[in-house]
Amino acid sequence: CERCNTKVDAEKGVGLSKVPYLLSINMTRFVYNWEIDQAEKLTDRVSFPETLDVAKYLVPAESTAESGGGDGGDDAHVDFGKDGASILMRGRSAIGLQPQAPDALNYDLYAILVHSGGVAGGHYYAYISDFAKNQWFEFNDSTVLGPLATTDVRRAFGGQRINSYGYYVAEGTAYKLMYRRREPKVNIQSVDDTHIPAAVI
């Protein structure tokens, strides 16, 4: 402790002062194990919500300048949202900013990046949500499967299952989560087919 100049028990953590429109969360599945002196992958089961209330993870700003002033944020992207609306970085000052929108800092999960395999190798694929249809799809190389059941998507939580031979095997595990802020005036629910290359369709 710098104030009392002695060693004390302490808590350490990270707080967010502002959050972007698109929030990316790394699950830190790959770590270095000092006991065995090598890298390893953590396959433990970790659940995550489809709707994330980010407001409870924001720390109070020390000044109005840090919190984005009275308008709830600074411009992060101009002409990015629906009909060219600006996207704001939202901070503590945005909480309760709009009484008609109590979920101003709620985020919706729209993509889960998944890794199957171990630390030495494996395979990457993604679960991606279609906002307009409220359905999930699996994008795996050139194959798209879906719509998926909720249980299919929750396999990304990780953990182990017993395969057809009776052995425990690790599931593919989410290593990155992508959330979008629920903000109806800027959220785009779908992309018109005219904006998608024919080969992709």
C-alpha positions in Angstrom: 0.0 0.0 0.0 1.6 3.3 -1.1 -0.3 5.3 1.5 0.5 3.2 4.6 3.9 1.9 3.2 3.2 -1.7 4.2 2.0 -5.0 2.7 -1.7 -5.5 3.1 -4.4 -7.8 1.7 -5.9 -6.2 -1.4 -8.5 -6.7 -4.1 -7.6 -6.1 -7.7 -9.9 -5.7 -10.6 -10.8 -3.9 -13.8 -13.6 -1.4 -14.4 -15.0 0.0 -17.6 -15.5 3.8 -17.9 -17.0 3.6 -21.4 -18.3 0.9 -23.7 -18.4 0.8 -27.5 -21.3 0.0 -29.7 -19.9 -3.4 -30.5 -18.4 -5.1 -27.5 -15.8 -7.9 -27.9 -15.1 -10.1 -24.8 -12.1 -12.5 -24.8 -12.7 -15.6 -22.7 -8.9 -16.2 -22.1 -9.1 -19.9 -22.9 -5.4 -20.2 -23.5 -3.0 -19.8 -20.5 0.5 -20.7 -19.4 0.5 -23.3 -16.7 3.6 -22.6 -14.6 3.3 -25.9 -12.7 3.8 -28.0 -15.8 5.8 -25.3 -17.6 3.7 -25.2 -20.8 0.7 -23.6 -22.4 -2.7 -25.2 -22.1 -6.3 -24.7 -23.1 -9.0 -24.3 -20.4 -12.0 -26.3 -21.5 -14.1 -25.7 -18.3 -17.7 -24.9 -18.7 -18.3 -21.1 -18.6 -21.8 -19.9 -19.3 -22.6 -16.4 -20.7 -25.8 -14.5 -21.2 -27.5 -13.7 -24.5 -28.4 -10.3 -23.0 -25.7 -8.5 -21.0 -26.4 -5.6 -18.7 -23.1 -3.6 -19.1 -24.2 -0.8 -16.7 -23.3 -2.8 -13.6 -19.7 -3.2 -14.9 -19.1 0.6 -15.4 -17.2 2.5 -12.8 -18.3 6.0 -11.9 -16.4 8.7 -13.9 -14.3 11.1 -11.8 -15.3 14.0 -14.0 -17.9 14.9 -16.6 -15.1 15.0 -19.2 -14.4 11.3 -18.6 -18.0 10.3 -18.7 -18.6 11.9 -22.1 -20.3 15.1 -20.7 -24.0 15.4 -20.3 -25.0 13.7 -23.6 -24.0 10.2 -22.5 -21.0 9.7 -24.8 -18.6 10.8 -27.5 -19.0 10.1 -31.2 -17.4 6.7 -31.9 -18.6 6.4 -35.5 -20.5 8.9 -37.6 -22.9 7.7 -40.3 -22.5 4.1 -39.1 -26.0 3.2 -37.8 -29.4 2.9 -39.4 -30.2 5.9 -41.7 -26.7 7.3 -41.1 -27.2 7.8 -37.3 -24.1 8.3 -35.2 -22.9 5.6 -32.8 -21.8 6.8 -29.3 -19.4 5.5 -26.8 -21.6 5.0 -23.7 -20.4 5.6 -20.2 -21.8 6.0 -16.7 -23.5 9.2 -17.7 -25.7 7.3 -20.1 -27.4 5.3 -17.3 -30.9 6.7 -16.9 -30.3 9.1 -19.7 -33.5 8.1 -21.5 -36.3 7.2 -19.1 -38.3 5.6 -22.0 -35.3 3.2 -22.6 -34.4 1.6 -19.3 -32.2 -0.9 -21.3 -30.0 1.8 -22.8 -26.9 -0.2 -21.8 -28.2 -3.7 -22.5 -26.1 -5.7 -25.1 -27.3 -8.6 -27.2 -25.0 -11.5 -28.1 -24.7 -11.8 -31.9 -21.6 -13.9 -32.5 -19.6 -16.6 -30.6 -16.2 -17.5 -31.9 -15.5 -21.2 -31.0 -12.3 -23.2 -30.9 -12.2 -27.0 -30.8 -9.0 -28.9 -30.2 -6.1 -28.2 -27.9 -3.4 -25.6 -27.4 -1.2 -27.1 -30.2 -3.8 -27.0 -32.8 -7.5 -27.2 -33.6 -10.3 -25.7 -35.6 -12.1 -22.4 -35.5 -15.8 -21.7 -36.4 -18.6 -19.3 -35.3 -22.2 -19.2 -34.2 -23.8 -16.1 -35.6 -27.3 -14.7 -34.8 -29.7 -13.4 -37.4 -31.3 -10.5 -35.6 -34.3 -10.2 -38.0 -35.2 -13.9 -37.6 -34.0 -14.3 -34.0 -32.2 -17.5 -35.0 -28.6 -18.8 -34.7 -26.5 -20.4 -37.5 -23.1 -22.2 -37.5 -20.5 -20.9 -39.9 -17.9 -23.6 -40.4 -15.5 -23.1 -43.3 -17.7 -23.1 -46.4 -20.7 -24.7 -44.6 -23.6 -22.9 -42.9 -25.9 -24.9 -40.7 -29.1 -23.8 -39.0 -31.2 -22.6 -37.7 -29.7 -24.1 -34.5 -31.5 -25.1 -31.3 -30.5 -23.3 -28.0 -28.8 -26.5 -26.8 -26.6 -26.4 -29.9 -25.4 -22.9 -29.2 -24.9 -23.6 -25.5 -22.3 -26.3 -26.4 -20.0 -23.3 -26.7 -20.1 -23.0 -22.9 -17.5 -25.8 -22.9 -17.1 -28.7 -20.5 -16.9 -32.3 -21.4 -19.2 -35.0 -22.9 -19.0 -38.7 -23.3 -18.5 -39.7 -27.0 -19.8 -42.9 -28.7 -16.8 -44.8 -27.5 -17.4 -44.0 -23.8 -14.5 -41.5 -23.5 -14.7 -38.0 -22.1 -14.0 -35.4 -24.8 -13.8 -31.6 -24.6 -16.5 -29.7 -26.4 -15.6 -26.8 -28.7 -15.4 -23.8 -26.4 -16.2 -20.1 -26.9 -13.1 -18.0 -26.8 -14.5 -14.7 -28.0 -18.0 -13.2 -27.5 -19.4 -10.4 -29.7 -22.2 -8.2 -28.3 -24.1 -5.3 -29.9 -25.7 -2.5 -27.8 -29.5 -2.5 -27.9 -30.2 0.9 -29.4 -33.2 0.8 -31.7 -32.5 4.1 -33.4 -29.2 2.9 -34.8 -29.5 -1.0 -34.8 -29.7 -2.6 -38.3 -31.7 -5.8 -38.1 -30.8 -7.2 -41.5 -28.7 -6.5 -44.6 -30.4 -6.3 -47.9 -29.4 -9.0 -50.4 -28.3 -6.3 -52.8 -25.4 -5.5 -50.5 -24.1 -9.1 -50.4 -21.9 -10.6 -53.2 -23.8 -13.2 -55.2 -21.1 -15.9 -54.4 -21.8 -15.4 -50.7 -25.6 -15.8 -51.1 
